[in-house]
Amino acid sequence: MIQGIILVAAALVHYQKNENEICLSIFNRALEKIGNATGKFHKIDVDALRNKVSSMVRAAAPEAFTI
């Protein structure tokens, strides 16, 4: 779980550098690590995080957001 959250943060760094393909690739790896976890992890809404990242990957359109 924590590895997935770290990967999301790393992907966002690549987004800030305008490296969208790398960002999306890392988002995919993050989704694998997050898996089917649900609920909250240290006040992070895992379901909302998964949904946000999944929608960006499907649209191939990353954007900045708050974790």
N, C-alpha and C positions, 0 to 999 in steps of 0.2 A: 504494500500500500504506500508506504512512505517513498519508496523508489519511484512510483508513478507520479506522485506529487512533485518530487524533485525534477523528474523529467519534464513535467508541464512547465515548471519555472525555467528550466534550461531552454525549452522550445521558445518561450516568450523572449528570451535573450536573443535568440536567432531572429525572431520576428522584428525586434527592435533594430537589428542590423540589416533589415530588408532581405533576409535569407529565408523566404517563405517556403521553398521546397524542403529545406533542412528542418524548418519549424514543423511542417506537417509530418515529416518522417518521424521526428521525435515525439510528436503528439500520438502517432500510431503506437510507438513503443510504450508510451505512458499508459495508453488505454489497455494494453496487454497486462501491464503491471497492476493497474487498478482492478482489472478483472470484474468480478461480480460483487465486489464489496458495496455495501449500502450504508446509509446513515451518516453519522458524523465521525470524523477523525480529528481530534484536537480542535474542535470548533469549525472544521472545514466540512462543508456539505458535499460529501462524496458523490451523491446522485447528481447534484447540480453541476459539479465539476465535470463528471463524465458526459453529461448531456451537452454542456457547452463545447467541450473539446470534440466530441463526436460530430456535432453539427458543423463545426469549422472544418473538420477533416472531410466530411461529405461534400461540403460546398467548395472545398479547396480554397478557403478564404480565411486565413488566420486573422485575428484581431486581438488587441490588448484587452485584458479584463483583470479583475481583482480575484485572487484566489481566496 
